[in-house]
Amino acid sequence: MRWISAFAFLITAHAAISAAPAAGRIETEILRHEPSHPVLALFAEGDQVIAKLATPQGPAYRALTLQDGTLGLRAIPDYRAEEPRRRPDMLPDGIVTLGQRNITAAWLTGPTRRYDHGVLGDAVEASGLRVQNRAGQTLSFTLSAESVFEDRQVRLADLNGDGGDELLVVRSYLNAGAALAVLRPGVNGLAVVAETAPIGLPHRWLNPAAVADFDGDGRVEIAVVVTPHIGGVLKLYELRQNRLRLERLHEEWSANGFSNHVSGSRIQAMAAVVDWGEGPVLHLPNAQRNGLRQVYFADGGYQIHNLANHQWPIVTAVIAADLDGDGRQEVIYGLDNGDLLAVRRYSRP
């Protein structure tokens, strides 16, 4: 049996600590830093979390630090932001995903304007995708005219435990809205092996959040926020086979009151998973994006814990990283007023 709980308080300079926890439970605390310049974006680069700041001289970059319980920023001399990986045929604002298993790279292709939603900042979506496999082959998949990939990247994850990655991507139907699609490379190239039912209306979208074995049963779940801008619903799916060995995405659990995207933003990574010893804990914003919610499996079911709310909404990516090198990751994010916050596990001396 795994137990996890959390207690957090928002403060100005130092972390607030809750009362002594019950045996076997986990305390967390929220640390806050107010930079001299607003934070425009957060991203991970290697083992560092980099903050992009808006200064009078233009964008500046700083590395986040955590020392003696204090969150801060460190100057990076001569730092140059890493140029995004590109492919000649990829979506203009797309991201190349690199893999370590059977697929070494995946990206979205075939820019099209046949779907005018614009949820990711423009009305240009993808009509296909490509992958490079371990053997150096390039495999392609092209959608028919009634749908697009309304996404910026392909996600790679081993969903069935066979040692090879499947591809996860948001597929939107022009007349029925978004669905989560799972593709897999095979002897005949790339093919869709499973897909959720589309939401049912055009201009209705979903945003994947994370993949992890949340319930500890040895099979991973896919966390997705459906309609993150209008009363978001968090759903957990598992790829399963029926008696005929046909695969489907089985909805395992769902709950209301979540979001992981700002309409019109290109930032999709507003979720992070950490494991502090009791199993994966998913962190993602509430429906108003003015606070984080934790989702975890304990006492035979999925639990939700709300961390402290903030005056300003969350606007940056939500990133898991071990800032202080103690072997446990923190969850870092930024608010609309430019402040930085980090959720960490609190251990009493």
LOMI-645348 format. One record per residue (C-alpha): residue number from 1; residue in three letters; x, z, y negated. Coordinates in Angstrom, 2 decimals, always signed. Example, Ala and Ser with C-alpha at 12.3 -4.5 7.8 and 13.67 -1.06 7.14 Angstrom:
+-----+------+---------+---------+---------+
! seq ! type !      px !      pz !      py !
+-----+------+---------+---------+---------+
!   1 !  ALA !  +12.30 !   +7.80 !   +4.50 !
!   2 !  SER !  +13.67 !   +7.14 !   +1.06 !
+-----+------+---------+---------+---------+
//
This chain:
+-----+------+---------+---------+---------+
! seq ! type !      px !      pz !      py !
+-----+------+---------+---------+---------+
!   1 !  MET !   +0.00 !   +0.00 !   +0.00 !
!   2 !  ARG !   +1.38 !   -0.94 !   -3.39 !
!   3 !  TRP !   +0.54 !   +0.95 !   -6.55 !
!   4 !  ILE !   +1.08 !   -0.06 !  -10.12 !
!   5 !  SER !   -0.28 !   +1.14 !  -13.41 !
!   6 !  ALA !   +0.80 !   +0.79 !  -17.01 !
!   7 !  PHE !   +0.53 !   +2.62 !  -20.30 !
!   8 !  ALA !   +1.68 !   +1.12 !  -23.59 !
!   9 !  PHE !   +1.48 !   +1.93 !  -27.27 !
!  10 !  LEU !   +2.38 !   -0.34 !  -30.21 !
!  11 !  ILE !   +4.83 !   +1.21 !  -32.66 !
!  12 !  THR !   +6.94 !   +0.10 !  -35.60 !
!  13 !  ALA !  +10.53 !   +0.94 !  -34.69 !
!  14 !  HIS !  +10.85 !   +2.75 !  -31.37 !
!  15 !  ALA !   +8.82 !   +2.77 !  -28.19 !
!  16 !  ALA !   +6.00 !   +5.22 !  -27.68 !
!  17 !  ILE !   +5.97 !   +6.94 !  -24.30 !
!  18 !  SER !   +2.87 !   +7.96 !  -22.43 !
!  19 !  ALA !   +2.23 !  +11.26 !  -20.75 !
!  20 !  ALA !   +3.80 !  +11.90 !  -17.34 !
!  21 !  PRO !   +2.47 !   +9.35 !  -14.86 !
!  22 !  ALA !   +0.80 !  +10.08 !  -11.58 !
!  23 !  ALA !   +3.15 !   +9.93 !   -8.59 !
!  24 !  GLY !   +3.98 !   +6.41 !   -7.48 !
!  25 !  ARG !   +2.74 !   +4.73 !  -10.66 !
!  26 !  ILE !   +4.67 !   +2.71 !  -13.23 !
!  27 !  GLU !   +4.84 !   +3.35 !  -16.95 !
!  28 !  THR !   +5.53 !   +0.60 !  -19.43 !
!  29 !  GLU !   +6.27 !   +0.70 !  -23.12 !
!  30 !  ILE !   +6.19 !   -1.88 !  -25.89 !
!  31 !  LEU !   +9.21 !   -2.32 !  -28.14 !
!  32 !  ARG !   +8.89 !   -4.06 !  -31.48 !
!  33 !  HIS !  +11.30 !   -5.80 !  -33.85 !
!  34 !  GLU !  +10.47 !   -7.14 !  -37.31 !
!  35 !  PRO !  +12.94 !   -9.98 !  -38.05 !
!  36 !  SER !  +13.95 !  -10.72 !  -41.61 !
!  37 !  HIS !  +12.58 !  -14.24 !  -41.08 !
!  38 !  PRO !   +9.47 !  -15.30 !  -39.10 !
!  39 !  VAL !   +9.94 !  -16.36 !  -35.49 !
!  40 !  LEU !   +8.77 !  -19.93 !  -34.90 !
!  41 !  ALA !   +9.39 !  -20.11 !  -31.16 !
!  42 !  LEU !  +10.95 !  -18.36 !  -28.16 !
!  43 !  PHE !  +12.63 !  -20.05 !  -25.24 !
!  44 !  ALA !  +14.91 !  -19.15 !  -22.35 !
!  45 !  GLU !  +18.35 !  -20.71 !  -22.15 !
!  46 !  GLY !  +20.30 !  -19.57 !  -19.12 !
!  47 !  ASP !  +20.19 !  -15.76 !  -19.06 !
!  48 !  GLN !  +19.36 !  -15.52 !  -22.75 !
!  49 !  VAL !  +16.11 !  -15.51 !  -24.70 !
!  50 !  ILE !  +16.55 !  -17.45 !  -27.93 !
!  51 !  ALA !  +14.42 !  -16.97 !  -31.03 !
!  52 !  LYS !  +14.03 !  -19.85 !  -33.45 !
!  53 !  LEU !  +13.67 !  -18.42 !  -36.96 !
!  54 !  ALA !  +12.33 !  -19.99 !  -40.16 !
!  55 !  THR !  +14.88 !  -19.40 !  -42.93 !
!  56 !  PRO !  +15.11 !  -20.89 !  -46.46 !
!  57 !  GLN !  +18.05 !  -22.97 !  -45.20 !
!  58 !  GLY !  +16.07 !  -24.31 !  -42.23 !
!  59 !  PRO !  +15.72 !  -23.28 !  -38.59 !
!  60 !  ALA !  +18.18 !  -20.66 !  -37.31 !
!  61 !  TYR !  +18.71 !  -19.40 !  -33.78 !
!  62 !  ARG !  +19.30 !  -15.84 !  -32.58 !
!  63 !  ALA !  +19.66 !  -14.23 !  -29.15 !
!  64 !  LEU !  +17.43 !  -11.26 !  -28.33 !
!  65 !  THR !  +19.16 !   -7.98 !  -27.49 !
!  66 !  LEU !  +17.99 !   -4.67 !  -26.05 !
!  67 !  GLN !  +20.32 !   -1.70 !  -26.44 !
!  68 !  ASP !  +19.45 !   +1.99 !  -26.19 !
!  69 !  GLY !  +15.76 !   +1.18 !  -26.31 !
!  70 !  THR !  +16.03 !   -0.90 !  -29.48 !
!  71 !  LEU !  +15.00 !   -4.56 !  -29.58 !
!  72 !  GLY !  +17.04 !   -6.74 !  -31.90 !
!  73 !  LEU !  +18.58 !  -10.13 !  -32.63 !
!  74 !  ARG !  +22.20 !  -11.24 !  -32.42 !
!  75 !  ALA !  +23.73 !  -14.13 !  -34.30 !
!  76 !  ILE !  +25.09 !  -16.96 !  -32.15 !
!  77 !  PRO !  +28.07 !  -18.57 !  -33.92 !
!  78 !  ASP !  +28.03 !  -22.38 !  -33.89 !
!  79 !  TYR !  +24.92 !  -22.43 !  -31.72 !
!  80 !  ARG !  +23.25 !  -25.78 !  -31.17 !
!  81 !  ALA !  +19.82 !  -25.97 !  -29.61 !
!  82 !  GLU !  +19.93 !  -27.65 !  -26.22 !
!  83 !  GLU !  +18.64 !  -31.20 !  -26.31 !
!  84 !  PRO !  +15.67 !  -31.73 !  -24.00 !
!  85 !  ARG !  +16.24 !  -33.82 !  -20.90 !
!  86 !  ARG !  +14.68 !  -37.25 !  -21.23 !
!  87 !  ARG !  +13.78 !  -40.20 !  -19.03 !
!  88 !  PRO !  +13.20 !  -43.67 !  -20.56 !
!  89 !  ASP !   +9.69 !  -43.94 !  -19.11 !
!  90 !  MET !   +8.43 !  -40.41 !  -19.70 !
!  91 !  LEU !   +5.62 !  -39.02 !  -21.86 !
!  92 !  PRO !   +6.93 !  -38.72 !  -25.47 !
!  93 !  ASP !   +6.44 !  -34.94 !  -25.63 !
!  94 !  GLY !   +6.94 !  -34.41 !  -21.89 !
!  95 !  ILE !   +9.32 !  -32.03 !  -20.14 !
!  96 !  VAL !  +11.54 !  -32.91 !  -17.18 !
!  97 !  THR !  +11.21 !  -30.31 !  -14.42 !
!  98 !  LEU !  +14.29 !  -29.77 !  -12.26 !
!  99 !  GLY !  +13.95 !  -28.63 !   -8.64 !
! 100 !  GLN !  +16.18 !  -27.10 !   -5.97 !
! 101 !  ARG !  +14.39 !  -28.17 !   -2.79 !
! 102 !  ASN !  +13.23 !  -31.63 !   -1.70 !
! 103 !  ILE !  +12.48 !  -32.74 !   -5.28 !
! 104 !  THR !  +15.32 !  -32.67 !   -7.79 !
! 105 !  ALA !  +13.39 !  -33.84 !  -10.88 !
! 106 !  ALA !   +9.79 !  -34.62 !  -11.88 !
! 107 !  TRP !   +8.25 !  -35.95 !  -15.09 !
! 108 !  LEU !   +5.05 !  -37.48 !  -16.49 !
! 109 !  THR !   +4.91 !  -41.21 !  -17.27 !
! 110 !  GLY !   +2.67 !  -43.95 !  -18.65 !
! 111 !  PRO !   +1.52 !  -42.78 !  -22.11 !
! 112 !  THR !   -2.12 !  -43.66 !  -22.71 !
! 113 !  ARG !   -4.78 !  -43.00 !  -25.37 !
! 114 !  ARG !   -7.78 !  -43.41 !  -23.07 !
! 115 !  TYR !   -8.66 !  -39.70 !  -23.37 !
! 116 !  ASP !   -9.13 !  -38.43 !  -26.94 !
! 117 !  HIS !   -9.10 !  -34.67 !  -26.43 !
! 118 !  GLY !   -5.78 !  -33.86 !  -28.11 !
! 119 !  VAL !   -5.58 !  -30.29 !  -26.80 !
! 120 !  LEU !   -1.75 !  -30.47 !  -26.69 !
! 121 !  GLY !   -1.31 !  -31.75 !  -30.22 !
! 122 !  ASP !   -2.08 !  -35.45 !  -29.94 !
! 123 !  ALA !   -4.30 !  -37.88 !  -28.05 !
! 124 !  VAL !   -1.45 !  -39.34 !  -25.97 !
! 125 !  GLU !   -1.65 !  -38.29 !  -22.32 !
! 126 !  ALA !   +0.04 !  -39.45 !  -19.11 !
! 127 !  SER !   -1.32 !  -41.96 !  -16.63 !
! 128 !  GLY !   +1.25 !  -41.25 !  -13.93 !
! 129 !  LEU !   +4.24 !  -39.25 !  -12.79 !
! 130 !  ARG !   +7.58 !  -39.79 !  -11.10 !
! 131 !  VAL !   +9.93 !  -37.72 !   -8.99 !
! 132 !  GLN !  +13.47 !  -38.04 !   -7.74 !
! 133 !  ASN !  +13.99 !  -36.61 !   -4.27 !
! 134 !  ARG !  +17.06 !  -35.09 !   -2.63 !
! 135 !  ALA !  +17.93 !  -38.48 !   -1.10 !
! 136 !  GLY !  +18.12 !  -40.07 !   -4.56 !
! 137 !  GLN !  +14.88 !  -42.03 !   -4.21 !
! 138 !  THR !  +12.39 !  -42.37 !   -7.06 !
! 139 !  LEU !   +8.72 !  -42.03 !   -6.11 !
! 140 !  SER !   +5.83 !  -42.87 !   -8.46 !
! 141 !  PHE !   +2.12 !  -42.10 !   -8.67 !
! 142 !  THR !   -0.38 !  -43.80 !  -11.00 !
! 143 !  LEU !   -3.90 !  -42.61 !  -11.80 !
! 144 !  SER !   -6.91 !  -44.87 !  -11.94 !
! 145 !  ALA !   -8.60 !  -45.48 !  -15.30 !
! 146 !  GLU !  -11.12 !  -42.60 !  -15.06 !
! 147 !  SER !   -8.56 !  -39.79 !  -15.47 !
! 148 !  VAL !   -5.25 !  -38.75 !  -17.10 !
! 149 !  PHE !   -2.65 !  -36.05 !  -16.62 !
! 150 !  GLU !   -3.46 !  -33.82 !  -19.59 !
! 151 !  ASP !   -0.23 !  -31.88 !  -19.36 !
! 152 !  ARG !   +3.38 !  -31.91 !  -20.55 !
! 153 !  GLN !   +5.15 !  -31.17 !  -17.31 !
! 154 !  VAL !   +4.93 !  -31.16 !  -13.53 !
! 155 !  ARG !   +5.35 !  -27.75 !  -11.88 !
! 156 !  LEU !   +7.21 !  -27.47 !   -8.58 !
! 157 !  ALA !   +6.35 !  -24.80 !   -5.99 !
! 158 !  ASP !   +6.35 !  -24.44 !   -2.22 !
! 159 !  LEU !   +2.66 !  -23.74 !   -1.67 !
! 160 !  ASN !   +2.52 !  -23.91 !   +2.13 !
! 161 !  GLY !   +5.80 !  -22.26 !   +3.09 !
! 162 !  ASP !   +7.37 !  -25.32 !   +4.72 !
! 163 !  GLY !  +10.49 !  -25.25 !   +2.53 !
! 164 !  GLY !   +9.49 !  -28.27 !   +0.41 !
! 165 !  ASP !   +7.94 !  -28.30 !   -3.03 !
! 166 !  GLU !   +4.48 !  -29.50 !   -3.93 !
! 167 !  LEU !   +3.69 !  -30.77 !   -7.43 !
! 168 !  LEU !   +1.15 !  -29.02 !   -9.67 !
! 169 !  VAL !   -0.32 !  -30.83 !  -12.66 !
! 170 !  VAL !   -3.47 !  -30.79 !  -14.82 !
! 171 !  ARG !   -5.64 !  -33.84 !  -14.18 !
! 172 !  SER !   -8.46 !  -34.49 !  -16.64 !
! 173 !  TYR !  -11.39 !  -36.79 !  -15.92 !
! 174 !  LEU !  -12.75 !  -38.67 !  -18.91 !
! 175 !  ASN !  -16.34 !  -37.67 !  -18.07 !
! 176 !  ALA !  -15.84 !  -34.35 !  -16.28 !
! 177 !  GLY !  -12.91 !  -32.45 !  -17.79 !
! 178 !  ALA !   -9.87 !  -30.88 !  -16.21 !
! 179 !  ALA !   -8.96 !  -30.07 !  -12.62 !
! 180 !  LEU !   -5.83 !  -28.67 !  -11.01 !
! 181 !  ALA !   -4.20 !  -31.29 !   -8.76 !
! 182 !  VAL !   -1.63 !  -30.76 !   -6.01 !
! 183 !  LEU !   +0.54 !  -33.71 !   -4.97 !
! 184 !  ARG !   +3.14 !  -34.00 !   -2.22 !
! 185 !  PRO !   +5.75 !  -36.61 !   -1.31 !
! 186 !  GLY !   +5.29 !  -38.20 !   +2.12 !
! 187 !  VAL !   +6.21 !  -41.25 !   +4.15 !
! 188 !  ASN !   +3.89 !  -43.37 !   +1.97 !
! 189 !  GLY !   +5.08 !  -41.93 !   -1.34 !
! 190 !  LEU !   +3.29 !  -39.40 !   -3.54 !
! 191 !  ALA !   -0.32 !  -38.45 !   -2.76 !
! 192 !  VAL !   -2.91 !  -35.96 !   -3.99 !
! 193 !  VAL !   -3.42 !  -33.48 !   -1.14 !
! 194 !  ALA !   -5.80 !  -31.04 !   -2.85 !
! 195 !  GLU !   -7.65 !  -30.64 !   -6.14 !
! 196 !  THR !  -10.05 !  -28.18 !   -7.69 !
! 197 !  ALA !  -13.45 !  -29.43 !   -8.82 !
! 198 !  PRO !  -13.27 !  -30.59 !  -12.46 !
! 199 !  ILE !  -14.78 !  -28.20 !  -15.00 !
! 200 !  GLY !  -17.78 !  -30.50 !  -15.43 !
! 201 !  LEU !  -17.70 !  -31.59 !  -19.08 !
! 202 !  PRO !  -15.28 !  -33.81 !  -21.00 !
! 203 !  HIS !  -12.87 !  -32.03 !  -23.37 !
! 204 !  ARG !  -12.80 !  -28.93 !  -21.17 !
! 205 !  TRP !   -9.29 !  -27.97 !  -20.09 !
! 206 !  LEU !   -7.30 !  -25.54 !  -17.97 !
! 207 !  ASN !   -3.71 !  -24.31 !  -18.17 !
! 208 !  PRO !   -1.63 !  -23.16 !  -15.18 !
! 209 !  ALA !   -0.04 !  -19.75 !  -15.66 !
! 210 !  ALA !   +2.14 !  -18.81 !  -12.67 !
! 211 !  VAL !   +2.76 !  -19.10 !   -8.95 !
! 212 !  ALA !   +3.54 !  -15.97 !   -6.90 !
! 213 !  ASP !   +2.49 !  -14.04 !   -3.81 !
! 214 !  PHE !   +0.39 !  -11.62 !   -5.81 !
! 215 !  ASP !   -1.41 !   -9.94 !   -2.89 !
! 216 !  GLY !   +1.59 !   -9.65 !   -0.55 !
! 217 !  ASP !   +0.04 !  -11.63 !   +2.31 !
! 218 !  GLY !   +2.98 !  -14.03 !   +2.63 !
! 219 !  ARG !   +1.17 !  -16.94 !   +0.93 !
! 220 !  VAL !   +1.53 !  -17.78 !   -2.74 !
! 221 !  GLU !   -1.34 !  -17.93 !   -5.20 !
! 222 !  ILE !   -1.65 !  -20.27 !   -8.19 !
! 223 !  ALA !   -2.83 !  -18.53 !  -11.37 !
! 224 !  VAL !   -4.78 !  -20.79 !  -13.76 !
! 225 !  VAL !   -6.70 !  -20.04 !  -16.97 !
! 226 !  VAL !   -9.83 !  -22.21 !  -17.16 !
! 227 !  THR !  -11.07 !  -23.01 !  -20.71 !
! 228 !  PRO !   -8.42 !  -20.82 !  -22.41 !
! 229 !  HIS !   -9.87 !  -21.54 !  -25.88 !
! 230 !  ILE !  -13.52 !  -20.69 !  -25.20 !
! 231 !  GLY !  -13.86 !  -17.60 !  -23.06 !
! 232 !  GLY !  -10.98 !  -18.13 !  -20.67 !
! 233 !  VAL !  -11.38 !  -17.35 !  -16.97 !
! 234 !  LEU !   -8.32 !  -16.47 !  -14.90 !
! 235 !  LYS !   -8.58 !  -17.94 !  -11.40 !
! 236 !  LEU !   -6.25 !  -17.49 !   -8.44 !
! 237 !  TYR !   -6.12 !  -20.33 !   -5.91 !
! 238 !  GLU !   -4.48 !  -20.57 !   -2.50 !
! 239 !  LEU !   -3.66 !  -23.82 !   -0.70 !
! 240 !  ARG !   -5.27 !  -23.59 !   +2.75 !
! 241 !  GLN !   -6.00 !  -25.82 !   +5.75 !
! 242 !  ASN !   -9.38 !  -26.02 !   +7.47 !
! 243 !  ARG !   -9.98 !  -26.60 !  +11.19 !
! 244 !  LEU !   -9.44 !  -30.32 !  +10.73 !
! 245 !  ARG !   -6.09 !  -29.58 !   +9.05 !
! 246 !  LEU !   -7.44 !  -30.87 !   +5.74 !
! 247 !  GLU !   -6.02 !  -29.00 !   +2.76 !
! 248 !  ARG !   -8.01 !  -27.52 !   -0.09 !
! 249 !  LEU !   -7.50 !  -25.14 !   -2.98 !
! 250 !  HIS !   -9.43 !  -21.98 !   -2.11 !
! 251 !  GLU !  -10.48 !  -19.79 !   -5.04 !
! 252 !  GLU !   -9.39 !  -16.29 !   -4.07 !
! 253 !  TRP !  -10.27 !  -14.29 !   -7.21 !
! 254 !  SER !  -11.39 !  -14.72 !  -10.81 !
! 255 !  ALA !  -11.96 !  -12.63 !  -13.94 !
! 256 !  ASN !  -13.04 !  -13.29 !  -17.53 !
! 257 !  GLY !  -11.25 !  -12.54 !  -20.79 !
! 258 !  PHE !   -7.94 !  -14.42 !  -20.72 !
! 259 !  SER !   -6.10 !  -17.11 !  -22.68 !
! 260 !  ASN !   -2.67 !  -18.73 !  -22.36 !
! 261 !  HIS !   -2.79 !  -21.47 !  -24.98 !
! 262 !  VAL !   -3.50 !  -22.16 !  -28.66 !
! 263 !  SER !   -5.59 !  -25.28 !  -29.11 !
! 264 !  GLY !   -3.41 !  -28.10 !  -30.46 !
! 265 !  SER !   -0.15 !  -26.35 !  -29.57 !
! 266 !  ARG !   +2.52 !  -27.81 !  -27.29 !
! 267 !  ILE !   +3.37 !  -24.32 !  -26.00 !
! 268 !  GLN !   +1.86 !  -23.89 !  -22.53 !
! 269 !  ALA !   +4.09 !  -21.11 !  -21.16 !
! 270 !  MET !   +2.11 !  -18.10 !  -22.40 !
! 271 !  ALA !   +2.42 !  -16.14 !  -19.15 !
! 272 !  ALA !   +5.15 !  -14.30 !  -17.27 !
! 273 !  VAL !   +5.52 !  -12.57 !  -13.91 !
! 274 !  VAL !   +7.79 !   -9.57 !  -13.27 !
! 275 !  ASP !   +8.31 !   -7.41 !  -10.18 !
! 276 !  TRP !   +9.28 !   -3.82 !  -10.92 !
! 277 !  GLY !   +9.25 !   -2.85 !   -7.25 !
! 278 !  GLU !   +5.55 !   -2.78 !   -6.42 !
! 279 !  GLY !   +4.90 !   -6.52 !   -6.28 !
! 280 !  PRO !   +4.37 !   -9.29 !   -8.86 !
! 281 !  VAL !   +2.68 !   -8.32 !  -12.12 !
! 282 !  LEU !   +1.25 !  -11.18 !  -14.17 !
! 283 !  HIS !   +1.30 !  -10.76 !  -17.95 !
! 284 !  LEU !   -0.81 !  -13.06 !  -20.13 !
! 285 !  PRO !   -2.80 !  -12.77 !  -23.37 !
! 286 !  ASN !   -6.37 !  -11.63 !  -23.59 !
! 287 !  ALA !   -9.05 !  -14.07 !  -24.76 !
! 288 !  GLN !   -8.34 !  -13.33 !  -28.44 !
! 289 !  ARG !   -4.56 !  -13.43 !  -27.87 !
! 290 !  ASN !   -4.19 !  -10.13 !  -29.73 !
! 291 !  GLY !   -2.82 !   -8.26 !  -26.73 !
! 292 !  LEU !   -1.42 !   -8.70 !  -23.24 !
! 293 !  ARG !   -3.25 !   -8.04 !  -19.98 !
! 294 !  GLN !   -1.54 !   -7.17 !  -16.71 !
! 295 !  VAL !   -2.94 !   -8.45 !  -13.41 !
! 296 !  TYR !   -1.63 !   -7.10 !  -10.11 !
! 297 !  PHE !   -2.72 !   -6.32 !   -6.55 !
! 298 !  ALA !   -3.09 !   -2.65 !   -5.62 !
! 299 !  ASP !   -5.34 !   -0.43 !   -3.52 !
! 300 !  GLY !   -6.75 !   -3.40 !   -1.61 !
! 301 !  GLY !   -7.77 !   -5.53 !   -4.61 !
! 302 !  TYR !   -6.77 !   -7.19 !   -7.85 !
! 303 !  GLN !   -6.48 !   -4.87 !  -10.84 !
! 304 !  ILE !   -6.45 !   -5.54 !  -14.59 !
! 305 !  HIS !   -4.76 !   -3.31 !  -17.15 !
! 306 !  ASN !   -4.97 !   -3.97 !  -20.90 !
! 307 !  LEU !   -1.89 !   -3.20 !  -22.97 !
! 308 !  ALA !   -2.15 !   -2.20 !  -26.62 !
! 309 !  ASN !   -3.76 !   -4.71 !  -28.98 !
! 310 !  HIS !   -1.96 !   -6.11 !  -32.02 !
! 311 !  GLN !   -3.18 !   -6.97 !  -35.49 !
! 312 !  TRP !   -1.83 !  -10.51 !  -35.14 !
! 313 !  PRO !   -2.34 !  -12.99 !  -32.29 !
! 314 !  ILE !   +0.34 !  -14.05 !  -29.80 !
! 315 !  VAL !   +1.65 !  -17.53 !  -30.63 !
! 316 !  THR !   +4.95 !  -17.97 !  -28.76 !
! 317 !  ALA !   +5.80 !  -18.44 !  -25.12 !
! 318 !  VAL !   +5.68 !  -15.28 !  -23.00 !
! 319 !  ILE !   +9.06 !  -14.93 !  -21.25 !
! 320 !  ALA !  +10.40 !  -12.65 !  -18.51 !
! 321 !  ALA !  +14.10 !  -11.79 !  -18.88 !
! 322 !  ASP !  +16.45 !   -8.85 !  -18.25 !
! 323 !  LEU !  +17.61 !   -8.25 !  -21.81 !
! 324 !  ASP !  +19.53 !   -5.02 !  -21.21 !
! 325 !  GLY !  +21.05 !   -5.88 !  -17.83 !
! 326 !  ASP !  +19.49 !   -2.95 !  -15.96 !
! 327 !  GLY !  +18.16 !   -5.17 !  -13.15 !
! 328 !  ARG !  +14.55 !   -5.08 !  -14.37 !
! 329 !  GLN !  +13.03 !   -7.80 !  -16.48 !
! 330 !  GLU !  +11.22 !   -7.31 !  -19.76 !
! 331 !  VAL !   +8.29 !   -9.42 !  -20.97 !
! 332 !  ILE !   +9.00 !  -10.87 !  -24.42 !
! 333 !  TYR !   +6.62 !  -12.57 !  -26.87 !
! 334 !  GLY !   +6.07 !  -13.20 !  -30.58 !
! 335 !  LEU !   +3.13 !  -12.71 !  -32.94 !
! 336 !  ASP !   +1.70 !  -14.92 !  -35.66 !
! 337 !  ASN !   +3.25 !  -12.73 !  -38.39 !
! 338 !  GLY !   +6.73 !  -13.33 !  -36.94 !
! 339 !  ASP !   +7.23 !  -10.02 !  -35.13 !
! 340 !  LEU !   +8.86 !   -9.84 !  -31.70 !
! 341 !  LEU !   +7.71 !   -7.55 !  -28.90 !
! 342 !  ALA !   +8.96 !   -6.66 !  -25.43 !
! 343 !  VAL !   +7.17 !   -4.87 !  -22.61 !
! 344 !  ARG !   +9.50 !   -2.99 !  -20.31 !
! 345 !  ARG !   +9.26 !   -0.52 !  -17.50 !
! 346 !  TYR !   +9.94 !   +2.98 !  -18.76 !
! 347 !  SER !  +11.95 !   +5.32 !  -16.56 !
! 348 !  ARG !  +12.28 !   +8.94 !  -17.48 !
! 349 !  PRO !  +15.79 !  +10.45 !  -17.41 !
+-----+------+---------+---------+---------+
//
